[in-house]
Amino acid sequence: MVAQGSRLTPAVVAEPAPGQAVLRVRGAVTALLDEAADAGLLRQRVVGVAVSGGADSLALAEAAATVCGKRDLEAHALVVDHGLQTGSAAIAREAVRTVETLGVSAARVLPVEVSGRGGLEAAARRARYDALAEALPGSLLLLGHTRDDQAETVLLGLGRGSGPRSIAGMRPLDPPWARPLLDVPRSVTVRACAELGLLPWQDPHNTDSRFTRARLRSEVLPLLEEVLQGGVAGALARTATQLREDCEALDALAMALRTSAETDGELAVAALADAPAALRRRALRAWLHDAGATGLTDGHLRSVDELVSHWRGQGGVWLPGDLVARRAHGKLRVCRQGQT
């Protein structure tokens, strides 16, 4: 207490200034929300934050709560309980209690059931993303992927030979998803939690060698860092950014090519034939996707491309989704298998 004349008044104790790591995370969130606002993506007053209880998501939640509070926005924390580990419900509730101390406007648990194709990692990811999108429809949803996660994604894409689109990694802004921390190393989010006095949850799946990404994190990237004398994660993330910019430019050119060739859902072969293969295949991929063909492989795409570039009167190309692409009378069309 501080005496003022004959009265005692409470002493004003300033909150400790945020540390450099906390400021860096807040700065990343500020920059992304600025970009989202410029793109007209903040029409909803609520911004969702996916929280696992780990360092990345806790640091992100604190930054989102702080930045949103200055913009007349509400930060709502969403904790997905995959139910894959003993005590997962208690862990999710503890994450909610922790994140409520960080100033978010609301926090809740989203229980999900993990099942379906593609293995446990892929099924859990689908369940998580579906639950997040359904929880706050129309809102921007912040995810805590860091520069290290981006590097792992690039390595996965390289290993699978999935082409430049997968090597381009995750987009910072891919509505409804937003990833403010793709230029922030995981070490910074760990330091931010230390500065905030938080003890993050350590997910045992992150070190479980049964999972490909966990092995990349614990074995492959450390070895690359050692062999190449550091800086690998940053270099891979920069590569992703450069490729993403190239892909966006090529996609824009491919869209113009498709527009010039398309009439009533069919593509004129003559308008495609002289285009560079990289543009033509991009135009074909977008056209096929819009026709309902999902899960396209490089083999599917090249076979459809040969209907343009190496036409020998061959039959249609069978595609996922019970579809077939055919050429007839100088045009490409997609129809259901069994239809003509």
Helices and strands as residue ranges (DSSP letters): E 2-4, E 7-9, H 20-38, E 46-51, H 55-69, E 74-81, H 88-100, E 106-111, H 119-135, E 140-142, H 147-160, H 164-167, E 173-174, E 177-178, H 186-196, G 204-207, H 212-215, I 216-220, H 221-227, H 232-261, E 262-263, E 266-268, H 269-273, H 277-290, H 298-309, E 317-319, E 323-328, E 331-336
